[in-house]
Amino acid sequence: MPIFDHLGITVDDLDRGREQFDPIMKALGYGRSDYDRGTSWTRDGETELLLYCARETGTGPHVHGRVGWQHLAFTADSRAEVDRLHEIATDAGWTVVREPKEYPRFTDRYYASFVEDDNGIRLEFMYNPPRSDE
C-alpha cells in the first residue's frame, strides 16, 4: 500500500490541464475519470493524481522556488523510458526545464529530465537503478 493516497493539483484551465497531463498519465498506465470540476487518474495500488479547477481564475501560474509545490518525480524503468516520457510531455505542450541527462550530484547512475506545464507545475522523469555489485 502506498504511503501517499492521492495528490491534488489545482490548475487555471482544467481542459488544458487534462490535455497536458493525460498523455503522461496514460503512458504511466493510469486510467482517467472526469467529473464536474476535476479529473483523476488511478492505477491499481498506486497514488491517485487529481486535477482541480481553480476556484479563482488568474491566480497562477505557480512560480518554482516559492513556498508550495516543488516538483513530482516519476520513476522510469530505463533511460529510454525517461526519454520517452519526456517526449510525450513536450508533445503535450509541457515546457522543457532540463533535457534528459545524467545527474552525478545525486548518484553516478541518476538520469532525469524536468518539464513544466502552463500552470508552473513541474514534473521529473527519473531513472536511478540500484548500484551494481559487480
A tleap script that builds the chain and sets N, CA, C and O, in Angstrom:
source leaprc.protein.ff14SB
mol = sequence {
  NMET PRO ILE PHE ASP HIE LEU GLY ILE THR
  VAL ASP ASP LEU ASP ARG GLY ARG GLU GLN
  PHE ASP PRO ILE MET LYS ALA LEU GLY TYR
  GLY ARG SER ASP TYR ASP ARG GLY THR SER
  TRP THR ARG ASP GLY GLU THR GLU LEU LEU
  LEU TYR CYS ALA ARG GLU THR GLY THR GLY
  PRO HIE VAL HIE GLY ARG VAL GLY TRP GLN
  HIE LEU ALA PHE THR ALA ASP SER ARG ALA
  GLU VAL ASP ARG LEU HIE GLU ILE ALA THR
  ASP ALA GLY TRP THR VAL VAL ARG GLU PRO
  LYS GLU TYR PRO ARG PHE THR ASP ARG TYR
  TYR ALA SER PHE VAL GLU ASP ASP ASN GLY
  ILE ARG LEU GLU PHE MET TYR ASN PRO PRO
  ARG SER ASP CGLU
}
set mol.1.N position { 0.850 -1.178 0.000 }
set mol.1.CA position { 0.000 0.000 0.000 }
set mol.1.C position { 0.896 1.242 0.000 }
set mol.1.O position { 1.823 1.329 0.804 }
set mol.2.N position { 0.630 2.202 -0.892 }
set mol.2.CA position { 1.462 3.410 -0.918 }
set mol.2.C position { 1.211 4.283 0.314 }
set mol.2.O position { 0.125 4.253 0.894 }
set mol.3.N position { 2.194 5.036 0.697 }
set mol.3.CA position { 2.053 5.945 1.833 }
set mol.3.C position { 1.194 7.138 1.456 }
set mol.3.O position { 0.381 7.589 2.263 }
set mol.4.N position { 1.357 7.655 0.250 }
set mol.4.CA position { 0.537 8.760 -0.237 }
set mol.4.C position { -0.685 8.178 -0.923 }
set mol.4.O position { -0.551 7.385 -1.855 }
set mol.5.N position { -1.876 8.561 -0.476 }
set mol.5.CA position { -3.114 8.074 -1.077 }
set mol.5.C position { -3.439 8.814 -2.368 }
set mol.5.O position { -3.807 8.200 -3.369 }
set mol.6.N position { -3.301 10.134 -2.337 }
set mol.6.CA position { -3.594 10.923 -3.530 }
set mol.6.C position { -2.857 12.251 -3.473 }
set mol.6.O position { -2.446 12.721 -2.412 }
set mol.7.N position { -2.708 12.833 -4.644 }
set mol.7.CA position { -2.065 14.133 -4.786 }
set mol.7.C position { -2.989 14.999 -5.623 }
set mol.7.O position { -3.301 14.646 -6.760 }
set mol.8.N position { -3.434 16.126 -5.084 }
set mol.8.CA position { -4.310 17.043 -5.800 }
set mol.8.C position { -3.553 18.264 -6.273 }
set mol.8.O position { -2.757 18.844 -5.534 }
set mol.9.N position { -3.808 18.649 -7.512 }
set mol.9.CA position { -3.156 19.798 -8.125 }
set mol.9.C position { -4.237 20.706 -8.693 }
set mol.9.O position { -5.155 20.238 -9.366 }
set mol.10.N position { -4.130 21.997 -8.424 }
set mol.10.CA position { -5.087 22.969 -8.941 }
set mol.10.C position { -4.502 23.654 -10.167 }
set mol.10.O position { -3.340 24.061 -10.178 }
set mol.11.N position { -5.345 23.774 -11.214 }
set mol.11.CA position { -4.917 24.403 -12.465 }
set mol.11.C position { -5.909 25.495 -12.857 }
set mol.11.O position { -7.081 25.441 -12.485 }
set mol.12.N position { -5.432 26.486 -13.609 }
set mol.12.CA position { -6.307 27.570 -14.074 }
set mol.12.C position { -7.334 27.090 -15.092 }
set mol.12.O position { -8.505 27.464 -15.021 }
set mol.13.N position { -6.901 26.268 -16.033 }
set mol.13.CA position { -7.745 25.816 -17.137 }
set mol.13.C position { -7.783 24.290 -17.092 }
set mol.13.O position { -6.824 23.627 -17.485 }
set mol.14.N position { -8.895 23.740 -16.612 }
set mol.14.CA position { -8.996 22.296 -16.439 }
set mol.14.C position { -8.873 21.547 -17.756 }
set mol.14.O position { -8.203 20.515 -17.812 }
set mol.15.N position { -9.498 22.036 -18.809 }
set mol.15.CA position { -9.392 21.348 -20.100 }
set mol.15.C position { -7.941 21.293 -20.575 }
set mol.15.O position { -7.480 20.255 -21.048 }
set mol.16.N position { -7.229 22.400 -20.451 }
set mol.16.CA position { -5.813 22.434 -20.847 }
set mol.16.C position { -4.989 21.532 -19.936 }
set mol.16.O position { -4.081 20.844 -20.403 }
set mol.17.N position { -5.294 21.528 -18.656 }
set mol.17.CA position { -4.599 20.641 -17.720 }
set mol.17.C position { -4.779 19.181 -18.100 }
set mol.17.O position { -3.832 18.394 -18.062 }
set mol.18.N position { -6.000 18.830 -18.467 }
set mol.18.CA position { -6.261 17.457 -18.922 }
set mol.18.C position { -5.441 17.138 -20.167 }
set mol.18.O position { -4.866 16.055 -20.273 }
set mol.19.N position { -5.385 18.078 -21.107 }
set mol.19.CA position { -4.607 17.874 -22.338 }
set mol.19.C position { -3.139 17.632 -22.034 }
set mol.19.O position { -2.489 16.817 -22.689 }
set mol.20.N position { -2.620 18.336 -21.044 }
set mol.20.CA position { -1.199 18.219 -20.745 }
set mol.20.C position { -0.889 16.990 -19.888 }
set mol.20.O position { 0.113 16.318 -20.130 }
set mol.21.N position { -1.716 16.684 -18.905 }
set mol.21.CA position { -1.444 15.565 -18.005 }
set mol.21.C position { -1.828 14.208 -18.590 }
set mol.21.O position { -1.141 13.216 -18.344 }
set mol.22.N position { -2.915 14.149 -19.359 }
set mol.22.CA position { -3.449 12.862 -19.781 }
set mol.22.C position { -2.459 11.996 -20.556 }
set mol.22.O position { -2.348 10.810 -20.244 }
set mol.23.N position { -1.736 12.514 -21.544 }
set mol.23.CA position { -0.789 11.639 -22.263 }
set mol.23.C position { 0.289 11.041 -21.351 }
set mol.23.O position { 0.691 9.891 -21.529 }
set mol.24.N position { 0.742 11.815 -20.393 }
set mol.24.CA position { 1.768 11.329 -19.457 }
set mol.24.C position { 1.193 10.239 -18.572 }
set mol.24.O position { 1.788 9.172 -18.421 }
set mol.25.N position { 0.028 10.513 -17.985 }
set mol.25.CA position { -0.569 9.555 -17.065 }
set mol.25.C position { -0.947 8.259 -17.783 }
set mol.25.O position { -0.787 7.173 -17.226 }
set mol.26.N position { -1.444 8.368 -19.005 }
set mol.26.CA position { -1.745 7.159 -19.784 }
set mol.26.C position { -0.475 6.372 -20.069 }
set mol.26.O position { -0.475 5.143 -19.988 }
set mol.27.N position { 0.605 7.068 -20.402 }
set mol.27.CA position { 1.879 6.399 -20.668 }
set mol.27.C position { 2.398 5.675 -19.432 }
set mol.27.O position { 3.129 4.692 -19.545 }
set mol.28.N position { 2.022 6.160 -18.255 }
set mol.28.CA position { 2.420 5.526 -16.998 }
set mol.28.C position { 1.440 4.432 -16.569 }
set mol.28.O position { 1.614 3.815 -15.518 }
set mol.29.N position { 0.406 4.194 -17.389 }
set mol.29.CA position { -0.538 3.124 -17.100 }
set mol.29.C position { -1.721 3.503 -16.232 }
set mol.29.O position { -2.393 2.629 -15.684 }
set mol.30.N position { -1.985 4.796 -16.099 }
set mol.30.CA position { -3.112 5.267 -15.287 }
set mol.30.C position { -4.357 5.432 -16.148 }
set mol.30.O position { -4.268 5.814 -17.315 }
set mol.31.N position { -5.519 5.142 -15.568 }
set mol.31.CA position { -6.798 5.376 -16.217 }
set mol.31.C position { -7.393 6.682 -15.731 }
set mol.31.O position { -7.172 7.086 -14.590 }
set mol.32.N position { -8.151 7.344 -16.600 }
set mol.32.CA position { -8.685 8.686 -16.325 }
set mol.32.C position { -10.186 8.643 -16.058 }
set mol.32.O position { -10.932 7.909 -16.708 }
set mol.33.N position { -10.613 9.458 -15.074 }
set mol.33.CA position { -12.028 9.678 -14.783 }
set mol.33.C position { -12.253 11.178 -14.652 }
set mol.33.O position { -11.572 11.849 -13.875 }
set mol.34.N position { -13.213 11.705 -15.415 }
set mol.34.CA position { -13.553 13.127 -15.352 }
set mol.34.C position { -14.806 13.328 -14.513 }
set mol.34.O position { -15.692 12.475 -14.483 }
set mol.35.N position { -14.866 14.446 -13.847 }
set mol.35.CA position { -16.075 14.865 -13.154 }
set mol.35.C position { -16.190 16.369 -13.266 }
set mol.35.O position { -15.343 17.007 -13.892 }
set mol.36.N position { -17.214 16.947 -12.676 }
set mol.36.CA position { -17.576 18.345 -12.911 }
set mol.36.C position { -16.404 19.320 -12.844 }
set mol.36.O position { -16.153 20.033 -13.816 }
set mol.37.N position { -15.698 19.371 -11.754 }
set mol.37.CA position { -14.632 20.361 -11.592 }
set mol.37.C position { -13.268 19.703 -11.391 }
set mol.37.O position { -12.389 20.245 -10.721 }
set mol.38.N position { -13.114 18.521 -11.989 }
set mol.38.CA position { -11.834 17.865 -11.820 }
set mol.38.C position { -11.687 16.607 -12.643 }
set mol.38.O position { -12.590 16.192 -13.370 }
set mol.39.N position { -10.511 16.014 -12.502 }
set mol.39.CA position { -10.154 14.772 -13.177 }
set mol.39.C position { -9.272 13.977 -12.235 }
set mol.39.O position { -8.500 14.547 -11.463 }
set mol.40.N position { -9.390 12.652 -12.301 }
set mol.40.CA position { -8.484 11.816 -11.519 }
set mol.40.C position { -7.893 10.741 -12.410 }
set mol.40.O position { -8.527 10.274 -13.357 }
set mol.41.N position { -6.677 10.362 -12.092 }
set mol.41.CA position { -6.002 9.254 -12.756 }
set mol.41.C position { -5.645 8.251 -11.673 }
set mol.41.O position { -5.065 8.604 -10.646 }
set mol.42.N position { -6.001 6.985 -11.919 }
set mol.42.CA position { -5.742 5.934 -10.943 }
set mol.42.C position { -5.105 4.731 -11.626 }
set mol.42.O position { -5.267 4.493 -12.823 }
set mol.43.N position { -4.379 3.991 -10.810 }
set mol.43.CA position { -3.753 2.740 -11.237 }
set mol.43.C position { -3.701 1.857 -10.003 }
set mol.43.O position { -3.400 2.341 -8.912 }
set mol.44.N position { -3.985 0.587 -10.152 }
set mol.44.CA position { -4.045 -0.330 -9.013 }
set mol.44.C position { -2.845 -0.181 -8.086 }
set mol.44.O position { -1.694 -0.297 -8.506 }
set mol.45.N position { -3.142 0.079 -6.813 }
set mol.45.CA position { -2.107 0.128 -5.797 }
set mol.45.C position { -1.220 1.345 -5.817 }
set mol.45.O position { -0.281 1.428 -5.026 }
set mol.46.N position { -1.484 2.299 -6.699 }
set mol.46.CA position { -0.644 3.486 -6.808 }
set mol.46.C position { -1.373 4.719 -6.285 }
set mol.46.O position { -2.593 4.710 -6.122 }
set mol.47.N position { -0.633 5.749 -6.030 }
set mol.47.CA position { -1.185 7.021 -5.593 }
set mol.47.C position { -2.027 7.637 -6.702 }
set mol.47.O position { -1.624 7.656 -7.865 }
set mol.48.N position { -3.199 8.139 -6.331 }
set mol.48.CA position { -4.100 8.785 -7.291 }
set mol.48.C position { -3.637 10.218 -7.529 }
set mol.48.O position { -3.233 10.906 -6.592 }
set mol.49.N position { -3.695 10.663 -8.772 }
set mol.49.CA position { -3.391 12.047 -9.126 }
set mol.49.C position { -4.693 12.730 -9.506 }
set mol.49.O position { -5.453 12.217 -10.326 }
set mol.50.N position { -4.949 13.880 -8.914 }
set mol.50.CA position { -6.185 14.633 -9.149 }
set mol.50.C position { -5.864 16.018 -9.672 }
set mol.50.O position { -4.939 16.670 -9.188 }
set mol.51.N position { -6.625 16.475 -10.662 }
set mol.51.CA position { -6.562 17.855 -11.128 }
set mol.51.C position { -7.866 18.529 -10.750 }
set mol.51.O position { -8.945 17.983 -10.981 }
set mol.52.N position { -7.768 19.707 -10.174 }
set mol.52.CA position { -8.932 20.505 -9.808 }
set mol.52.C position { -8.901 21.827 -10.557 }
set mol.52.O position { -7.833 22.367 -10.846 }
set mol.53.N position { -10.064 22.332 -10.860 }
set mol.53.CA position { -10.187 23.653 -11.461 }
set mol.53.C position { -10.030 24.701 -10.360 }
set mol.53.O position { -10.616 24.569 -9.285 }
set mol.54.N position { -9.245 25.729 -10.625 }
set mol.54.CA position { -9.035 26.792 -9.636 }
set mol.54.C position { -10.360 27.459 -9.275 }
set mol.54.O position { -11.212 27.668 -10.139 }
set mol.55.N position { -10.528 27.789 -7.998 }
set mol.55.CA position { -11.738 28.481 -7.540 }
set mol.55.C position { -11.757 29.928 -8.010 }
set mol.55.O position { -12.819 30.508 -8.235 }
set mol.56.N position { -10.568 30.501 -8.154 }
set mol.56.CA position { -10.437 31.875 -8.654 }
set mol.56.C position { -9.558 31.838 -9.895 }
set mol.56.O position { -8.468 31.266 -9.862 }
set mol.57.N position { -10.010 32.435 -10.981 }
set mol.57.CA position { -9.195 32.450 -12.194 }
set mol.57.C position { -8.068 33.466 -12.071 }
set mol.57.O position { -8.157 34.427 -11.307 }
set mol.58.N position { -7.031 33.238 -12.821 }
set mol.58.CA position { -5.916 34.183 -12.871 }
set mol.58.C position { -5.029 34.186 -11.653 }
set mol.58.O position { -4.310 35.161 -11.431 }
set mol.59.N position { -5.049 33.129 -10.846 }
set mol.59.CA position { -4.209 33.107 -9.648 }
set mol.59.C position { -2.867 32.419 -9.902 }
set mol.59.O position { -2.028 32.345 -9.005 }
set mol.60.N position { -2.666 31.925 -11.100 }
set mol.60.CA position { -1.421 31.238 -11.430 }
set mol.60.C position { -0.618 32.066 -12.393 }
set mol.60.O position { -1.017 33.190 -12.697 }
set mol.61.N position { 0.462 31.583 -12.876 }
set mol.61.CA position { 0.984 30.259 -12.577 }
set mol.61.C position { 1.799 30.236 -11.288 }
set mol.61.O position { 2.213 31.270 -10.762 }
set mol.62.N position { 2.009 29.030 -10.810 }
set mol.62.CA position { 2.904 28.839 -9.670 }
set mol.62.C position { 4.319 29.202 -10.116 }
set mol.62.O position { 4.695 28.954 -11.262 }
set mol.63.N position { 5.083 29.775 -9.231 }
set mol.63.CA position { 6.474 30.117 -9.539 }
set mol.63.C position { 7.382 29.153 -8.783 }
set mol.63.O position { 7.390 29.118 -7.552 }
set mol.64.N position { 8.142 28.376 -9.541 }
set mol.64.CA position { 9.051 27.389 -8.959 }
set mol.64.C position { 10.015 28.076 -8.000 }
set mol.64.O position { 10.579 29.127 -8.306 }
set mol.65.N position { 10.191 27.466 -6.843 }
set mol.65.CA position { 11.113 28.005 -5.846 }
set mol.65.C position { 10.424 28.810 -4.765 }
set mol.65.O position { 11.029 29.100 -3.733 }
set mol.66.N position { 9.168 29.177 -4.978 }
set mol.66.CA position { 8.405 29.852 -3.926 }
set mol.66.C position { 7.793 28.805 -3.003 }
set mol.66.O position { 7.796 27.615 -3.316 }
set mol.67.N position { 7.278 29.246 -1.886 }
set mol.67.CA position { 6.640 28.340 -0.942 }
set mol.67.C position { 5.528 27.577 -1.647 }
set mol.67.O position { 4.754 28.161 -2.405 }
set mol.68.N position { 5.450 26.287 -1.401 }
set mol.68.CA position { 4.437 25.448 -2.018 }
set mol.68.C position { 5.070 24.358 -2.860 }
set mol.68.O position { 6.105 23.796 -2.502 }
set mol.69.N position { 4.446 24.075 -3.961 }
set mol.69.CA position { 4.850 22.994 -4.852 }
set mol.69.C position { 6.307 23.133 -5.284 }
set mol.69.O position { 6.766 24.234 -5.589 }
set mol.70.N position { 7.035 22.013 -5.311 }
set mol.70.CA position { 8.391 21.996 -5.849 }
set mol.70.C position { 8.396 21.179 -7.138 }
set mol.70.O position { 8.531 21.747 -8.222 }
set mol.71.N position { 8.254 19.873 -7.041 }
set mol.71.CA position { 8.062 19.038 -8.224 }
set mol.71.C position { 7.666 17.637 -7.807 }
set mol.71.O position { 7.826 17.249 -6.650 }
set mol.72.N position { 7.147 16.885 -8.763 }
set mol.72.CA position { 6.778 15.494 -8.565 }
set mol.72.C position { 7.644 14.661 -9.487 }
set mol.72.O position { 7.705 14.927 -10.687 }
set mol.73.N position { 8.317 13.651 -8.943 }
set mol.73.CA position { 9.198 12.800 -9.746 }
set mol.73.C position { 8.536 11.454 -10.001 }
set mol.73.O position { 8.066 10.789 -9.078 }
set mol.74.N position { 8.507 11.067 -11.267 }
set mol.74.CA position { 8.018 9.755 -11.665 }
set mol.74.C position { 9.212 8.869 -11.983 }
set mol.74.O position { 10.100 9.266 -12.737 }
set mol.75.N position { 9.236 7.670 -11.410 }
set mol.75.CA position { 10.301 6.712 -11.650 }
set mol.75.C position { 10.104 6.032 -12.994 }
set mol.75.O position { 8.993 5.625 -13.334 }
set mol.76.N position { 11.170 5.912 -13.750 }
set mol.76.CA position { 11.162 5.203 -15.023 }
set mol.76.C position { 12.023 3.951 -14.897 }
set mol.76.O position { 12.903 3.873 -14.040 }
set mol.77.N position { 11.761 2.979 -15.759 }
set mol.77.CA position { 12.492 1.710 -15.717 }
set mol.77.C position { 13.806 1.736 -16.485 }
set mol.77.O position { 14.588 0.788 -16.409 }
set mol.78.N position { 14.054 2.813 -17.224 }
set mol.78.CA position { 15.274 2.886 -18.026 }
set mol.78.C position { 15.497 4.329 -18.480 }
set mol.78.O position { 14.614 5.179 -18.362 }
set mol.79.N position { 16.671 4.577 -18.991 }
set mol.79.CA position { 16.954 5.879 -19.596 }
set mol.79.C position { 16.047 6.105 -20.800 }
set mol.79.O position { 15.553 7.211 -21.020 }
set mol.80.N position { 15.836 5.053 -21.570 }
set mol.80.CA position { 14.961 5.170 -22.743 }
set mol.80.C position { 13.545 5.566 -22.324 }
set mol.80.O position { 12.877 6.323 -23.029 }
set mol.81.N position { 13.091 5.059 -21.190 }
set mol.81.CA position { 11.756 5.418 -20.698 }
set mol.81.C position { 11.713 6.880 -20.253 }
set mol.81.O position { 10.703 7.554 -20.458 }
set mol.82.N position { 12.788 7.376 -19.649 }
set mol.82.CA position { 12.869 8.804 -19.328 }
set mol.82.C position { 12.738 9.615 -20.608 }
set mol.82.O position { 11.964 10.570 -20.673 }
set mol.83.N position { 13.494 9.231 -21.617 }
set mol.83.CA position { 13.444 9.932 -22.904 }
set mol.83.C position { 12.040 9.893 -23.501 }
set mol.83.O position { 11.552 10.901 -24.014 }
set mol.84.N position { 11.391 8.728 -23.435 }
set mol.84.CA position { 10.045 8.564 -23.997 }
set mol.84.C position { 9.026 9.442 -23.265 }
set mol.84.O position { 8.215 10.114 -23.902 }
set mol.85.N position { 9.067 9.435 -21.939 }
set mol.85.CA position { 8.133 10.253 -21.155 }
set mol.85.C position { 8.382 11.737 -21.398 }
set mol.85.O position { 7.441 12.526 -21.489 }
set mol.86.N position { 9.642 12.108 -21.503 }
set mol.86.CA position { 9.992 13.499 -21.793 }
set mol.86.C position { 9.395 13.931 -23.133 }
set mol.86.O position { 8.831 15.019 -23.245 }
set mol.87.N position { 9.522 13.074 -24.143 }
set mol.87.CA position { 8.971 13.398 -25.456 }
set mol.87.C position { 7.444 13.479 -25.420 }
set mol.87.O position { 6.857 14.366 -26.040 }
set mol.88.N position { 6.803 12.569 -24.704 }
set mol.88.CA position { 5.342 12.608 -24.567 }
set mol.88.C position { 4.910 13.927 -23.933 }
set mol.88.O position { 3.957 14.561 -24.386 }
set mol.89.N position { 5.616 14.331 -22.886 }
set mol.89.CA position { 5.284 15.584 -22.202 }
set mol.89.C position { 5.462 16.784 -23.120 }
set mol.89.O position { 4.579 17.639 -23.193 }
set mol.90.N position { 6.571 16.861 -23.812 }
set mol.90.CA position { 6.801 18.024 -24.684 }
set mol.90.C position { 5.815 18.039 -25.843 }
set mol.90.O position { 5.390 19.109 -26.281 }
set mol.91.N position { 5.444 16.857 -26.345 }
set mol.91.CA position { 4.424 16.791 -27.394 }
set mol.91.C position { 3.068 17.279 -26.890 }
set mol.91.O position { 2.252 17.759 -27.676 }
set mol.92.N position { 2.822 17.159 -25.575 }
set mol.92.CA position { 1.566 17.600 -24.968 }
set mol.92.C position { 1.619 19.067 -24.525 }
set mol.92.O position { 0.680 19.566 -23.904 }
set mol.93.N position { 2.727 19.755 -24.849 }
set mol.93.CA position { 2.812 21.185 -24.562 }
set mol.93.C position { 3.548 21.569 -23.300 }
set mol.93.O position { 3.535 22.737 -22.910 }
set mol.94.N position { 4.193 20.609 -22.649 }
set mol.94.CA position { 4.998 20.931 -21.473 }
set mol.94.C position { 6.274 21.634 -21.936 }
set mol.94.O position { 6.806 21.327 -23.003 }
set mol.95.N position { 6.756 22.566 -21.137 }
set mol.95.CA position { 7.983 23.301 -21.417 }
set mol.95.C position { 9.168 22.546 -20.827 }
set mol.95.O position { 9.111 22.079 -19.689 }
set mol.96.N position { 10.216 22.434 -21.588 }
set mol.96.CA position { 11.428 21.774 -21.100 }
set mol.96.C position { 12.129 22.684 -20.105 }
set mol.96.O position { 12.452 23.832 -20.411 }
set mol.97.N position { 12.358 22.158 -18.913 }
set mol.97.CA position { 13.169 22.850 -17.910 }
set mol.97.C position { 14.600 22.350 -18.028 }
set mol.97.O position { 15.546 23.138 -18.048 }
set mol.98.N position { 14.750 21.025 -18.107 }
set mol.98.CA position { 16.056 20.395 -18.330 }
set mol.98.C position { 15.855 19.162 -19.207 }
set mol.98.O position { 15.035 18.295 -18.907 }
set mol.99.N position { 16.612 19.102 -20.285 }
set mol.99.CA position { 16.588 17.941 -21.172 }
set mol.99.C position { 17.074 16.712 -20.400 }
set mol.99.O position { 17.749 16.858 -19.381 }
set mol.100.N position { 16.743 15.508 -20.868 }
set mol.100.CA position { 17.259 14.305 -20.215 }
set mol.100.C position { 18.785 14.312 -20.177 }
set mol.100.O position { 19.450 14.555 -21.184 }
set mol.101.N position { 19.314 14.043 -19.002 }
set mol.101.CA position { 20.768 13.988 -18.840 }
set mol.101.C position { 21.113 13.311 -17.519 }
set mol.101.O position { 20.235 13.035 -16.701 }
set mol.102.N position { 22.400 13.048 -17.325 }
set mol.102.CA position { 22.892 12.469 -16.078 }
set mol.102.C position { 22.984 13.541 -15.000 }
set mol.102.O position { 23.256 14.709 -15.279 }
set mol.103.N position { 22.750 13.116 -13.766 }
set mol.103.CA position { 22.863 14.000 -12.611 }
set mol.103.C position { 23.784 13.340 -11.586 }
set mol.103.O position { 23.307 12.798 -10.589 }
set mol.104.N position { 25.100 13.379 -11.820 }
set mol.104.CA position { 26.029 12.712 -10.918 }
set mol.104.C position { 26.042 13.306 -9.515 }
set mol.104.O position { 26.518 12.659 -8.582 }
set mol.105.N position { 25.532 14.520 -9.346 }
set mol.105.CA position { 25.487 15.094 -7.993 }
set mol.105.C position { 24.489 14.349 -7.113 }
set mol.105.O position { 24.580 14.419 -5.888 }
set mol.106.N position { 23.521 13.625 -7.726 }
set mol.106.CA position { 22.568 12.809 -6.959 }
set mol.106.C position { 23.167 11.421 -6.735 }
set mol.106.O position { 23.386 11.014 -5.594 }
set mol.107.N position { 23.431 10.695 -7.826 }
set mol.107.CA position { 24.197 9.440 -7.799 }
set mol.107.C position { 24.868 9.321 -9.159 }
set mol.107.O position { 24.524 10.039 -10.097 }
set mol.108.N position { 25.824 8.413 -9.256 }
set mol.108.CA position { 26.507 8.225 -10.539 }
set mol.108.C position { 25.631 7.490 -11.555 }
set mol.108.O position { 26.050 7.282 -12.694 }
set mol.109.N position { 24.425 7.095 -11.156 }
set mol.109.CA position { 23.512 6.374 -12.034 }
set mol.109.C position { 22.250 7.178 -12.365 }
set mol.109.O position { 21.404 6.715 -13.129 }
set mol.110.N position { 22.126 8.359 -11.804 }
set mol.110.CA position { 20.885 9.144 -11.904 }
set mol.110.C position { 20.768 9.814 -13.274 }
set mol.110.O position { 21.672 10.522 -13.718 }
set mol.111.N position { 19.634 9.574 -13.928 }
set mol.111.CA position { 19.352 10.135 -15.249 }
set mol.111.C position { 17.930 10.676 -15.191 }
set mol.111.O position { 17.017 9.965 -14.772 }
set mol.112.N position { 17.730 11.927 -15.609 }
set mol.112.CA position { 16.409 12.540 -15.432 }
set mol.112.C position { 16.185 13.684 -16.405 }
set mol.112.O position { 17.111 14.203 -17.027 }
set mol.113.N position { 14.918 14.053 -16.509 }
set mol.113.CA position { 14.530 15.266 -17.230 }
set mol.113.C position { 13.474 15.980 -16.410 }
set mol.113.O position { 12.820 15.376 -15.560 }
set mol.114.N position { 13.312 17.264 -16.666 }
set mol.114.CA position { 12.329 18.085 -15.947 }
set mol.114.C position { 11.512 18.878 -16.965 }
set mol.114.O position { 12.055 19.438 -17.917 }
set mol.115.N position { 10.193 18.916 -16.744 }
set mol.115.CA position { 9.278 19.676 -17.589 }
set mol.115.C position { 8.315 20.452 -16.708 }
set mol.115.O position { 8.128 20.138 -15.533 }
set mol.116.N position { 7.708 21.474 -17.302 }
set mol.116.CA position { 6.771 22.322 -16.555 }
set mol.116.C position { 5.565 22.618 -17.435 }
set mol.116.O position { 5.710 22.883 -18.629 }
set mol.117.N position { 4.360 22.573 -16.834 }
set mol.117.CA position { 3.145 22.839 -17.612 }
set mol.117.C position { 2.805 24.321 -17.586 }
set mol.117.O position { 3.559 25.126 -17.041 }
set mol.118.N position { 1.674 24.680 -18.173 }
set mol.118.CA position { 1.246 26.083 -18.252 }
set mol.118.C position { 1.014 26.717 -16.882 }
set mol.118.O position { 1.049 27.940 -16.746 }
set mol.119.N position { 0.777 25.880 -15.866 }
set mol.119.CA position { 0.484 26.368 -14.519 }
set mol.119.C position { 1.717 26.452 -13.628 }
set mol.119.O position { 1.614 26.790 -12.449 }
set mol.120.N position { 2.870 26.149 -14.188 }
set mol.120.CA position { 4.097 26.163 -13.399 }
set mol.120.C position { 4.298 24.887 -12.601 }
set mol.120.O position { 5.153 24.835 -11.717 }
set mol.121.N position { 3.514 23.850 -12.907 }
set mol.121.CA position { 3.655 22.559 -12.235 }
set mol.121.C position { 4.827 21.827 -12.879 }
set mol.121.O position { 4.868 21.647 -14.096 }
set mol.122.N position { 5.765 21.412 -12.059 }
set mol.122.CA position { 6.989 20.789 -12.569 }
set mol.122.C position { 6.980 19.292 -12.289 }
set mol.122.O position { 6.673 18.851 -11.182 }
set mol.123.N position { 7.321 18.523 -13.315 }
set mol.123.CA position { 7.475 17.081 -13.187 }
set mol.123.C position { 8.898 16.692 -13.536 }
set mol.123.O position { 9.572 17.349 -14.329 }
set mol.124.N position { 9.332 15.613 -12.924 }
set mol.124.CA position { 10.623 14.994 -13.235 }
set mol.124.C position { 10.360 13.558 -13.649 }
set mol.124.O position { 9.526 12.878 -13.052 }
set mol.125.N position { 11.063 13.099 -14.661 }
set mol.125.CA position { 11.088 11.691 -15.038 }
set mol.125.C position { 12.494 11.216 -14.736 }
set mol.125.O position { 13.460 11.761 -15.271 }
set mol.126.N position { 12.624 10.198 -13.877 }
set mol.126.CA position { 13.955 9.831 -13.422 }
set mol.126.C position { 14.183 8.326 -13.418 }
set mol.126.O position { 13.272 7.530 -13.190 }
set mol.127.N position { 15.426 7.972 -13.677 }
set mol.127.CA position { 15.891 6.592 -13.628 }
set mol.127.C position { 17.124 6.574 -12.739 }
set mol.127.O position { 18.103 7.275 -12.995 }
set mol.128.N position { 17.060 5.753 -11.679 }
set mol.128.CA position { 18.170 5.656 -10.731 }
set mol.128.C position { 18.277 4.205 -10.276 }
set mol.128.O position { 17.826 3.856 -9.185 }
set mol.129.N position { 18.882 3.355 -11.121 }
set mol.129.CA position { 18.934 1.930 -10.777 }
set mol.129.C position { 19.807 1.672 -9.554 }
set mol.129.O position { 20.674 2.477 -9.214 }
set mol.130.N position { 19.567 0.548 -8.905 }
set mol.130.CA position { 20.426 0.195 -7.756 }
set mol.130.C position { 21.878 0.043 -8.207 }
set mol.130.O position { 22.159 -0.294 -9.357 }
set mol.131.N position { 22.769 0.295 -7.293 }
set mol.131.CA position { 24.195 0.132 -7.592 }
set mol.131.C position { 24.470 -1.347 -7.848 }
set mol.131.O position { 23.992 -2.218 -7.122 }
set mol.132.N position { 25.237 -1.609 -8.878 }
set mol.132.CA position { 25.602 -2.992 -9.224 }
set mol.132.C position { 26.652 -3.513 -8.252 }
set mol.132.O position { 27.520 -2.770 -7.794 }
set mol.133.N position { 26.558 -4.778 -7.953 }
set mol.133.CA position { 27.567 -5.401 -7.048 }
set mol.133.C position { 28.780 -5.917 -7.809 }
set mol.133.O position { 29.638 -6.593 -7.241 }
set mol.134.N position { 28.845 -5.596 -9.092 }
set mol.134.CA position { 29.963 -6.085 -9.928 }
set mol.134.C position { 31.283 -5.541 -9.466 }
set mol.134.O position { 32.319 -5.851 -10.055 }
savepdb mol mol.pdb
quit
